[in-house]
Amino acid sequence: MKKSWEENIRKVVPYTPGEQPDQPDMIKLNTNENPYPPSPKVEEALKNLDTDTMRLYPDPTSKELVRAIAGVYGLNEEQVFVGVGSDDVLAMSFLTFFNSQKPILFPDVTYSFYDVWAELFRIPYTRPALDENFCIKKEDYFQENGGIVFPNPNAPTGIALPVADIEEIVKRNKDVVVIVDEAYVDFGAESALPLIEKYENLLVVQTFSKSRSMAGMRIGFACGNPVLIKYLNDVKYSFNSYTMDRTAIKAGAASVKDEEYFKAACRRIIDTREWAKSELEELGFSFTDSKANFIFASHKTCPAEELYRVLREAHIYVRYFPGERTGNYLRITVGTREEMEKFFAFLKEYLQNR
Ligand SMILES: *Cc1c(COP(=O)(O)O)cnc(C)c1O
């Protein structure tokens, strides 16, 4: 029985993050982390950190980081908002922009944090179904709504929507805010970032967690019209003024300035992904045309749940999402070439002797 003090508690079913196992021999392909270290410039910045400054609160505006991001993307500082990973940026954005009685829209198969935030903040929502090939149908987003959010490329499918389709969605929804979550855009999809100059109602969110190898540092950002960014900051300052700590500000600024290293690391992952697709095909998998650092794949005879389990026993971790549409797929993060070779060697052996 519920105790009386439990009656008025804000209850929510939390998001389940991917496992973070800790085995020395593991191959970790389950949470879309980058297998390569961050830029050497980050290490240098951390070495130069003055611990005495930790006495003092960090800059609430995170100016150094905001300036570095604005510089790299050719934006003004007023167009950039930073947060503790894009999860923080997205949560603040839901709280700020999705305040209508009308339901917000996001796909039925997508990042599973969206419905958790919607529930947490009591935002009504509708989830238009992806088509039979797991593609977003843009027409579904032409109905009346209280806001729109989707990842591009989508997760866990990796399928990217052409920017022309995104523009059409934004253009047809000028009375609401459209959020494009570009967590994986650096691995080969086209960014909607240039459109923020043209559309006041577009917010583009990115993260340092995947393409910049800094999931452990927790840095995300949003770009949009200065008015949108101002509203976002008003909510942030009403919640927690000092979101970004001194270390994150320094490390993030150093990372974003090293374009060359960043591009080369993304390139390596794209190359490994395309090679991994051919290996998967040979082993009897079908998969979506991922433009992200993961592949969403299904085997023609072996159930995904079984593969997930046997891989796990071998300390090879991939992500499995039970459910009607996703239950026969594995989401496999692209690791290093060596990690992927071990992964494929295990699969080959297992599928042959099954
Ligand atoms: C990983 C991910 C995020 C959040 O990443 P942070 O580590 O919080 O920056 C947001 N959206 C999608 C679709 C993701 O896959």
The ligand as a Gaussian input file, in Angstrom:
#p B3LYP/6-31G(d) Opt

LIG

0 1
 C       23.764000      10.101000     -27.077000
 C       22.549000      10.890000     -27.448000
 C       22.205000      12.072000     -26.804000
 C       22.818000      12.554000     -25.523000
 O       24.100000      12.598000     -25.420000
 P       24.853000      13.398000     -24.275000
 O       25.912000      12.456000     -23.864000
 O       23.894000      13.722000     -23.173000
 O       25.352000      14.597000     -24.971000
 C       21.131000      12.798000     -27.273000
 N       20.404000      12.375000     -28.299000
 C       20.672000      11.233000     -28.923000
 C       19.816000      10.803000     -30.053000
 C       21.734000      10.448000     -28.509000
 O       21.970000       9.280000     -29.095000

